Amino acid sequence: NDIEYIRSTYYNMEEFARFSSSVGKFVGYTEYGLKQADYWNKDPSVLAQMRAQKETYCKHNIDID
């Protein structure tokens, strides 16, 4: 439960949006990022795909260690 998957999205070396598995949705950090996060959060297939990444990347690799 203490594993967190984070996917940050950058443009010109500035983070504008982030998905965090602990929050379960995208969060925007700039004006553009807020619009993108809202757009992505309205699409259930995008959210399901991002939530599945925790299982795909994190849990798979933690069992190896």
C-alpha positions as semicolon CSV with decimal commas, in nm:
position;residue;x (nm);y (nm);z (nm)
1;N;0,000;0,000;0,000
2;D;0,294;0,237;0,041
3;I;0,381;0,213;-0,329
4;E;0,290;0,515;-0,539
5;Y;0,297;0,551;-0,916
6;I;0,360;0,907;-1,035
7;R;0,362;1,022;-1,396
8;S;0,461;1,383;-1,451
9;T;0,412;1,567;-1,778
10;Y;0,657;1,844;-1,870
11;Y;0,688;2,113;-2,133
12;N;0,999;2,335;-2,155
13;M;1,132;2,176;-1,836
14;E;0,821;2,283;-1,641
15;E;0,585;2,028;-1,492
16;F;0,233;2,113;-1,597
17;A;0,038;1,802;-1,491
18;R;0,084;1,491;-1,280
19;F;-0,098;1,163;-1,223
20;S;-0,056;1,014;-0,878
21;S;-0,191;0,671;-0,792
22;S;-0,255;0,782;-0,433
23;V;-0,481;1,065;-0,556
24;G;-0,621;0,853;-0,840
25;K;-0,649;1,135;-1,091
26;F;-0,452;1,400;-1,278
27;V;-0,366;1,730;-1,110
28;G;-0,267;2,040;-1,307
29;Y;-0,001;2,291;-1,199
30;T;-0,030;2,556;-1,471
31;E;-0,323;2,709;-1,657
32;Y;-0,267;2,468;-1,945
33;G;-0,209;2,181;-1,701
34;L;-0,541;2,243;-1,529
35;K;-0,721;2,221;-1,863
36;Q;-0,536;1,903;-1,962
37;A;-0,593;1,741;-1,623
38;D;-0,964;1,817;-1,646
39;Y;-0,975;1,670;-1,997
40;W;-0,790;1,352;-1,894
41;N;-0,995;1,310;-1,575
42;K;-1,319;1,311;-1,777
43;D;-1,206;1,007;-1,979
44;P;-1,260;0,687;-1,776
45;S;-1,039;0,482;-2,008
46;V;-0,740;0,713;-1,951
47;L;-0,788;0,696;-1,574
48;A;-0,822;0,316;-1,582
49;Q;-0,505;0,288;-1,788
50;M;-0,309;0,511;-1,549
51;R;-0,437;0,326;-1,243
52;A;-0,329;-0,004;-1,401
53;Q;0,027;0,126;-1,442
54;K;0,086;0,083;-1,067
55;E;0,022;-0,289;-1,106
56;T;0,222;-0,313;-1,428
57;Y;0,535;-0,126;-1,325
58;C;0,549;-0,095;-0,948
59;K;0,412;-0,421;-0,811
60;H;0,590;-0,629;-1,074
61;N;0,929;-0,478;-0,992
62;I;0,885;-0,472;-0,613
63;D;0,844;-0,851;-0,618
64;I;1,182;-0,880;-0,793
65;D;1,358;-0,687;-0,514
